[in-house]
Amino acid sequence: MVHLGSFLLLCSAVHGFAAASYIEYSTVAGYFLQDDNATNATTFDYTATNFGLINQSYPTDPANCAPLTQWQRFAMHVAALNAQAPRNVDYKLLFMGRHGEGWHNAAESFYGTPAWNCYWSLLDGNGTAMWSDAQLTENGISQALKANSFWLSRIHEQKIPTPETYYTSPLSRCLTTANLTFSGLPLPPKHPFIPTIKEKLREGISEHTCDRRSNKTYIHDEFPWYEIEQGFSEYDELWTGVTAETSSAQDLRSKQLLDDIFSSDRSTYISFTSHSGEIASILRVLGHRTFPLNTGAVIPVLVRAETVESCAPSSTVSDASTWTPSPHCTLPPVTSISGGANGGCVCTNGAAPVLTTLAPAPTQ
């Protein structure tokens, strides 16, 4: 069963003719429990279910498949899909991992989501904890190490195909999570853990300081063995602290990210270390069911990418209309509620929440 994504980009003019190709993505369902609407995402534990891989037979199973693990047989099936596919179709398995718990997650739990959104999230911290470009908490470190242990068990027990390439968000919580998750594993020498930092793999960009990345020099100094994509700016040119990216703008960004990777990376098995909001956006682009991840969790998705030789329909996203300001309080709110007027903010002394003047959207 295939769910079609519908996020298509404009063609560009070349010598008076429309550039005649775009990539259309779909999720190939039926292989993972996360694809099934009956699976409860809230209680799902990827470590208790072999990453969610469904125990089943495949048409590519050899006559005597008893010595083979479920992951070995699945890998044979994916290889056959690619071997039999038309030249313009490619199958890739994305392992998308959410970072471990960061100090911003802990702060939101402590203050409550409405108060977090109305006031605390706009600060760098509270004097005790810092959440601007948040680091991992001790719990977040444990969650990343849990992923490392589980990968090790799958390598030894299931002979799982490990990622051939690794990509990570530039935010600190993802850089650290990726390192803790994959360092020290017995990976193939030809596919070592050397992740590439991708600007567009970052979290949905809001006014929250946890969505502002550190500068390029700091990132390089902290993780000198990571590769940084070409064109990565020294300072964060996307986060303004004034306006927030809408879902439609984020989905366009996610589509551009996938186009970049699928058009240049021939790997079949790819790792993304990212965020709950960004993974949700990628799932929308892929036509996958909604499946929110807990901190530290991982979701595999089998993706079918078809290069279509025609001009894509126009995108409905425009920069000016998809970055919006949000109301907030200038002092800690007396109270706050989910939803309602002013984003649920109830400010001190009954003052109306501030709505910052709309600023131009950052150039992406």
URCORSUL-V795019 format. One record per residue. N is the residue number from 1. RES is the residue in one letter. PHI is phi in radians with two decimals (none if undefined). D_CENTER is the distance of its C-alpha to the mean C-alpha in whole Angstrom. Layout:
N:RES:PHI:D_CENTER
N:RES:PHI:D_CENTER
//
This chain:
1:M:none:23
2:V:-2.15:21
3:H:-1.80:19
4:L:-1.53:19
5:G:-1.44:16
6:S:-2.30:18
7:F:-1.80:16
8:L:-2.07:19
9:L:-1.70:20
10:L:-1.20:24
11:C:-1.37:26
12:S:-1.89:28
13:A:-1.45:31
14:V:-2.30:33
15:H:0.93:37
16:G:1.47:37
17:F:-2.05:35
18:A:-1.32:31
19:A:-1.08:29
20:A:-1.78:29
21:S:-2.77:25
22:Y:-2.67:22
23:I:-1.85:19
24:E:-1.89:19
25:Y:-1.87:16
26:S:-2.54:17
27:T:-1.63:15
28:V:-1.61:18
29:A:-1.52:19
30:G:1.80:22
31:Y:-1.93:20
32:F:-2.22:18
33:L:-1.05:19
34:Q:-1.15:16
35:D:-1.28:17
36:D:-1.50:20
37:N:-1.08:20
38:A:-1.36:23
39:T:-1.40:20
40:N:-1.47:20
41:A:-1.14:16
42:T:-1.11:18
43:T:-1.81:20
44:F:-1.25:18
45:D:-2.15:18
46:Y:-1.12:17
47:T:-1.38:19
48:A:-1.68:22
49:T:-2.33:21
50:N:1.06:21
51:F:1.16:17
52:G:1.59:18
53:L:-1.13:20
54:I:-1.34:23
55:N:-1.28:26
56:Q:-2.83:28
57:S:-1.65:30
58:Y:-2.19:29
59:P:-1.11:32
60:T:-1.64:31
61:D:-1.06:32
62:P:-1.23:35
63:A:-1.00:39
64:N:-2.00:38
65:C:-1.75:35
66:A:-0.97:36
67:P:-1.27:35
68:L:-1.62:31
69:T:-1.43:28
70:Q:-1.05:26
71:W:-1.22:23
72:Q:-1.13:26
73:R:-1.22:27
74:F:-1.11:24
75:A:-1.09:23
76:M:-1.10:27
77:H:-1.16:26
78:V:-1.12:23
79:A:-1.05:25
80:A:-1.19:27
81:L:-1.02:25
82:N:-1.20:24
83:A:-1.15:28
84:Q:-1.61:29
85:A:-1.32:27
86:P:-1.04:28
87:R:-1.10:28
88:N:-1.64:25
89:V:-2.13:23
90:D:-2.39:20
91:Y:-1.93:19
92:K:-2.35:16
93:L:-1.82:14
94:L:-1.71:10
95:F:-1.66:10
96:M:-1.82:6
97:G:-1.91:7
98:R:-1.47:7
99:H:-1.03:9
100:G:-1.20:13
101:E:-0.99:15
102:G:-1.85:15
103:W:-1.14:19
104:H:-1.20:17
105:N:-1.10:16
106:A:-1.12:20
107:A:-1.16:21
108:E:-1.10:20
109:S:-1.13:21
110:F:-1.23:25
111:Y:-1.51:25
112:G:1.60:24
113:T:-1.02:21
114:P:-1.08:24
115:A:-1.13:25
116:W:-1.07:22
117:N:-1.19:21
118:C:-1.35:25
119:Y:-2.53:26
120:W:-1.12:24
121:S:-1.16:21
122:L:-1.48:22
123:L:-1.63:24
124:D:-1.35:23
125:G:3.08:24
126:N:-2.13:28
127:G:1.62:30
128:T:-1.91:29
129:A:-2.18:25
130:M:-1.90:23
131:W:-2.25:19
132:S:-1.19:19
133:D:0.75:16
134:A:-0.99:16
135:Q:-1.49:17
136:L:-1.34:17
137:T:-1.36:20
138:E:-1.05:22
139:N:-1.13:20
140:G:-1.12:17
141:I:-1.10:19
142:S:-1.08:20
143:Q:-1.15:17
144:A:-1.20:16
145:L:-1.19:19
146:K:-1.09:19
147:A:-1.10:16
148:N:-1.05:18
149:S:-1.10:21
150:F:-1.22:20
151:W:-1.01:19
152:L:-1.08:22
153:S:-1.17:24
154:R:-1.22:22
155:I:-1.12:23
156:H:-1.32:27
157:E:-1.59:27
158:Q:-1.98:25
159:K:0.93:25
160:I:-1.09:22
161:P:-1.22:21
162:T:-1.39:18
163:P:-1.00:16
164:E:-1.60:18
165:T:-2.45:15
166:Y:-2.26:12
167:Y:-2.26:10
168:T:-2.47:9
169:S:-1.09:8
170:P:-1.41:11
171:L:-1.36:12
172:S:-0.99:14
173:R:-1.11:13
174:C:-1.43:10
175:L:-1.01:13
176:T:-1.27:15
177:T:-1.05:13
178:A:-1.05:12
179:N:-1.10:16
180:L:-1.19:17
181:T:-1.26:16
182:F:-1.93:17
183:S:-1.19:20
184:G:1.47:23
185:L:-1.38:22
186:P:-1.36:25
187:L:-1.54:23
188:P:-1.06:25
189:P:-0.98:26
190:K:-1.39:25
191:H:-2.31:21
192:P:-1.29:21
193:F:-1.41:18
194:I:-2.31:18
195:P:-1.28:14
196:T:-1.81:14
197:I:-1.47:12
198:K:-2.03:11
199:E:-0.99:11
200:K:-1.43:9
201:L:-1.61:6
202:R:-1.31:7
203:E:-1.17:7
204:G:-0.91:9
205:I:-1.58:13
206:S:-2.02:15
207:E:-1.32:19
208:H:-1.11:18
209:T:-1.20:18
210:C:-1.21:15
211:D:-1.64:13
212:R:-1.61:16
213:R:-1.47:15
214:S:-1.36:18
215:N:-1.34:20
216:K:-1.07:20
217:T:-1.09:23
218:Y:-1.08:22
219:I:-1.05:19
220:H:-1.10:21
221:D:-1.16:24
222:E:-1.35:22
223:F:-2.33:20
224:P:-1.14:22
225:W:-1.55:22
226:Y:-1.34:18
227:E:-1.64:18
228:I:-1.93:17
229:E:-1.03:17
230:Q:-1.10:20
231:G:1.55:20
232:F:-1.22:18
233:S:-1.33:20
234:E:-1.06:22
235:Y:-1.98:21
236:D:-1.20:18
237:E:-1.73:20
238:L:-1.77:17
239:W:-1.39:17
240:T:-1.95:21
241:G:1.32:21
242:V:-2.06:23
243:T:-2.18:21
244:A:-2.06:18
245:E:-1.30:15
246:T:-1.42:16
247:S:-1.06:13
248:S:-1.17:15
249:A:-1.18:15
250:Q:-1.16:11
251:D:-1.11:11
252:L:-1.13:13
253:R:-1.05:11
254:S:-1.13:9
255:K:-1.09:12
256:Q:-1.11:13
257:L:-1.06:10
258:L:-1.09:11
259:D:-1.03:14
260:D:-1.05:15
261:I:-1.28:13
262:F:-1.19:15
263:S:-1.52:18
264:S:-2.17:19
265:D:-1.94:17
266:R:-1.54:20
267:S:-1.12:18
268:T:-1.62:18
269:Y:-1.99:16
270:I:-2.30:12
271:S:-1.87:10
272:F:-1.99:6
273:T:-1.93:6
274:S:-2.55:4
275:H:-2.26:5
276:S:-1.05:6
277:G:-1.18:7
278:E:-1.27:4
279:I:-1.13:3
280:A:-1.07:7
281:S:-1.14:7
282:I:-1.06:6
283:L:-1.07:9
284:R:-1.11:11
285:V:-1.07:11
286:L:-1.42:12
287:G:1.32:14
288:H:-1.43:13
289:R:-1.08:15
290:T:-1.08:13
291:F:-2.62:12
292:P:-1.13:11
293:L:-1.83:10
294:N:-1.25:13
295:T:-1.01:12
296:G:1.48:12
297:A:-1.47:11
298:V:-2.31:10
299:I:-2.25:10
300:P:-1.56:12
301:V:-2.39:12
302:L:-1.49:15
303:V:-1.98:15
304:R:-1.86:18
305:A:-2.01:18
306:E:-2.03:21
307:T:-1.45:22
308:V:-1.75:25
309:E:-1.56:28
310:S:-2.88:28
311:C:-1.35:27
312:A:-1.29:24
313:P:-1.04:25
314:S:-1.16:25
315:S:-1.31:21
316:T:-1.64:22
317:V:-1.52:20
318:S:-2.26:22
319:D:-0.99:21
320:A:-1.15:24
321:S:-1.73:23
322:T:-1.98:20
323:W:-2.11:20
324:T:-2.27:22
325:P:-1.43:23
326:S:-2.19:23
327:P:-1.21:26
328:H:-2.70:27
329:C:-1.74:30
330:T:-1.57:31
331:L:-2.27:33
332:P:-0.92:31
333:P:-1.15:31
334:V:-1.08:34
335:T:-2.77:32
336:S:-2.74:29
337:I:-2.27:28
338:S:-1.25:25
339:G:1.28:26
340:G:1.39:29
341:A:-1.15:30
342:N:0.97:29
343:G:1.16:25
344:G:1.51:27
345:C:-1.38:29
346:V:-2.14:32
347:C:-1.45:33
348:T:-1.02:36
349:N:1.04:40
350:G:1.27:38
351:A:-1.13:37
352:A:-1.26:35
353:P:-1.05:31
354:V:-1.39:31
355:L:-2.08:29
356:T:-1.08:28
357:T:-1.01:30
358:L:-1.06:27
359:A:-1.90:26
360:P:-1.04:25
361:A:-1.21:22
362:P:-1.10:20
363:T:-1.38:21
364:Q:-1.84:17
//
